[in-house]
Amino acid sequence: MQETPEQYTERILSYLRGRSPIAVLAASPKKLVRLLKGVPAKRMQIRAQPHRWSVAEILAHIADTELVFGFRLRLTLGASGTTIQAFDQDAWADYAQYARQDPRLSLEAYCILRERNLRLLKSIPKEMWERYGMHTERGKETVTRLSQMVAGHDINHIAQIEGILRSQKRRGR
């Protein structure tokens, strides 16, 4: 059964457990770089389960998500109340061939985009954090909520990557 937008939001936000979204956003790239240091690209392309993404696919997804986050953030800061279009991550994974993407390039893109987005977030005045967009599935999302969602998204996918790597290690890969 697929999650509703409300269930997805609740799950993603639950990963924060009171942590600062900015701290999570700042730490995630470093954590991923450390986690993946020395892991061969071929190993990152192995799926732990047939219908689950590989590490390489997750990295391509988070790079695209960071691009989307930056765009949504800039739209919202530029015109509070603007529409924030949802996207189908599975369609993106199919047409962009996430399974064939270079995981190192995806990680590098993610890290660069994250740095730019963090610099923007840190530079805006406090009152701009309440500007909002209207997400086509989830409704009103402030800059604060956008940041929380991406931070929770990071935590979710880093845990998935850790699980995949542990599983591969147990299997001797």
C-alpha positions, 0 to 999 in steps of 0.5 A: 500500500502506497503512503498518502502525502500526509503519511509520507510527511509524518514519516519523513519528519519523524526521522528528525527527532528534534534535531536541527534541520540545518545541522542535519543538512550540513552533516549529511554530505560529509557522512555520505562521503565518509560512508562511501569512501573506498566502496567500489562503484560496481558494488554501489550498483548492486541491488540488495532486493529486486525492487529496491534501489541500489546505493547508486540509484539512491545517490542519483535520487538524492542529487536530483532531490537536492536540485528540486529542493534548491529550485523550490526554495528559490521559488518560495523565497522569490514569491511566497504562495507560489505553486510547488509541483510534486514529482514522480521519483520512480518516473525520474529514476526510469527516464534518467536511468538512475541504475546507470548513473556514476555514483561518484558523480551523483555524490559530487553533484549532491554535495555541491548543490547542498553547499549552495542551498545551505549558504542560501538558507544561512544567508536569509533573514529569519522572517523569510523562513515563513515564506511558503509554497503550495505543494500540489500534494502536501499543501502549504510548505514554508521554507522551514518545512521544506528544510525539515523535509529534506533533512528527514529525507537525508536521514531516511536515505543514509539509513538505507545506504547503511543497510545496503552496505551492511547487507553486502558485507554480510554476504561477502561482497 
